[in-house]
Every structure is written in structure tokens, then in C-alpha cells.
């Protein structure tokens, strides 16, 4: 398409014991939650309810993932 990427992906955390992997996954979900909350605010500020609703739906899924990893770490 002729474009140039403007971002560099974060490194992927691989390996370790189960507790470390779950901890890494929980941290990634926390970062995603913060990101989607900022997107929701941007969409709201831009008076874009369609995007806001989409981001809220995805945020709900990320929060479920976070809850799952949190519960697994408590076991």
C-alpha cells in the first residue's frame, strides 16, 4: 500500500514457568485495558458513538481476560 509503519511492536514474552506466563499475560491485559479506555475517551471526545461502542465491547472482553488470569494466579 506504499505506507511506512509508524510503530514498533512490543517484544513478545516467551517461556518461563506457568506463574510467570500468567503474570505476563495479566500485565498485557492491564496495558490493553488502559489503551482501550483511552480510545473510548478519544471516540467520545470526537463525538463518534459507533467507535466508542466498539471499543467498549472490546474493553469488556479484555477485562474478562484479566479476571481469568487474576483468578488463575490466585490458585
C-alpha positions, 0 to 999 in steps of 0.5 A, spaced: 500 500 500 506 504 499 505 506 507 511 506 512 509 503 519 509 508 524 510 503 530 514 498 533 511 492 536 512 490 543 517 484 544 513 478 545 514 474 552 516 467 551 517 461 556 518 461 563 514 457 568 506 457 568 506 463 574 510 467 570 506 466 563 500 468 567 503 474 570 505 476 563 499 475 560 495 479 566 500 485 565 498 485 557 491 485 559 492 491 564 496 495 558 490 493 553 485 495 558 488 502 559 489 503 551 482 501 550 479 506 555 483 511 552 480 510 545 473 510 548 475 517 551 478 519 544 471 516 540 467 520 545 471 526 545 470 526 537 463 525 538 463 518 534 458 513 538 459 507 533 467 507 535 466 508 542 461 502 542 466 498 539 471 499 543 467 498 549 465 491 547 472 490 546 474 493 553 469 488 556 472 482 553 479 484 555 477 485 562 474 478 562 481 476 560 484 479 566 479 476 571 481 469 568 488 470 569 487 474 576 483 468 578 488 463 575 494 466 579 490 466 585 490 458 585 
